[in-house]
Amino acid sequence: MSTPPPVLVTRRLAPGVIERLTAHHAVTCHDSDLAMDRAALLDAVRGRRAVITTLDDRVDAEFLDAAGPGLAVVANHAVGYHNVDVAACAERGVLVTNTPGVLTTATADMAWALLLAATRRLGEGERLLRSGAPWTWAPNFLLGMELAGTPLGVLGMGRIGQAVARRARAFDMPVGYHNRRELPPEQAGGADWKPLEELLATSTVLVVTCPFTADTRHLLDARRLALLPRGAVVVSMTAGVVDEEALAAALESGALFAAAVDNFEREPAVPAALLAQERAVLAPHLGSATVRTRQAMGGLAVDNALAVLGGSAPLTPVVQPI
């Protein structure tokens, strides 16, 4: 009887996911909600045929050297894969996969939860009540922004951006978007493509869902944030696209009415300047954090690993751009 291929899982997965791997393969799982430190990761990856990684695991030449020539697949437990050097993997014949599609609904819902919390100042209200400070209803007490009819801009019209735009119909919000390319009308769902700077100038509410790449890092810097209408609201669902210090400065100056961030560039660190802003709604990377979605993400990562180990094509491969 042949020895089953060894597999490494670098983080504790959602309930009911890992059993399909352990039933067929020799699995080592870092059974913790915390990421493995670098030295432990490089030691644990040696001799593995498959590794299920998360965004905190840097997959680069050093990682691949440690794994050795037997590594066949890196299954990233995320839609993003900026933690993976895809070109280095391709050079060594290592397949890379991600988990697109299965977290669209949960992440779009979270974007709207943050948008509503920011525009209606729910964070401020809850902090006030929990502080025990005296308060009373008044005509001008914690006045927020209504969304009905307010122009919405979506930066990044992929699956998640499209889902965010669809939800705007319930609020009768005109929707514009910016993407690398204009979508077919049936895919855009009535949203209008606009050049980036025009989108910013016409969006009272902006939701950022584009992927983080070398080209999009700090795409929304101080200069571009200043193009938004005064009193606009920014919701960021992607780390690194919005310059967090510039965002805090725009809140401090009153140029923005409010902002919300779910995913930070240097997680788990959050800039002190953002923490100091009462009108910043800050969430600890909860976009896909529902039981159903995390089980689906883990299940897809496992399915990709099982497919490659079984000699089949992966379900959701990441293709290195030409």
Stockholm file with secondary structure:
# STOCKHOLM 1.0

chainA/1-322         MSTPPPVLVTRRLAPGVIERLTAHHAVTCHDSDLAMDRAALLDAVRGRRAVITTLDDRVDAEFLDAAGPGLAVVANHAVGYHNVDVAACAERGVLVTNTPGVLTTATADMAWALLLAATRRLGEGERLLRSGAPWTWAPNFLLGMELAGTPLGVLGMGRIGQAVARRARAFDMPVGYHNRRELPPEQAGGADWKPLEELLATSTVLVVTCPFTADTRHLLDARRLALLPRGAVVVSMTAGVVDEEALAAALESGALFAAAVDNFEREPAVPAALLAQERAVLAPHLGSATVRTRQAMGGLAVDNALAVLGGSAPLTPVVQPI
#=GR chainA/1-322 SS CCCCCEEEECSCCCTTSTHHHHTTSEEEECCSSSCCCHHHHHHHTTTCSEEEECTTSCBSHHHHHHHCTTCCEEEESSSCCTTBCHHHHHHTTCEEECCCSTTHHHHHHHHHHHHHHHHTTHHHHHHHHHHTCCCCCCTTTTCCCCCTTCCEEEECCSHHHHHHHHHGGGGTCCEEEECSSCCCHHHHTTCEECCHHHHHHTCSEEEECCCCCTTTTTSBCHHHHTTSCTTEEEEECSTTTBCHHHHHHHHHHTSEEEEEESSCTTTTCCCHHHHTCTTEEECSSCTTCSHHHHHHHHHHHHHHHHHHHTTSCCSSBCCCCC
#=GC SS_cons         CCCCCEEEECSCCCTTSTHHHHTTSEEEECCSSSCCCHHHHHHHTTTCSEEEECTTSCBSHHHHHHHCTTCCEEEESSSCCTTBCHHHHHHTTCEEECCCSTTHHHHHHHHHHHHHHHHTTHHHHHHHHHHTCCCCCCTTTTCCCCCTTCCEEEECCSHHHHHHHHHGGGGTCCEEEECSSCCCHHHHTTCEECCHHHHHHTCSEEEECCCCCTTTTTSBCHHHHTTSCTTEEEEECSTTTBCHHHHHHHHHHTSEEEEEESSCTTTTCCCHHHHTCTTEEECSSCTTCSHHHHHHHHHHHHHHHHHHHTTSCCSSBCCCCC
//
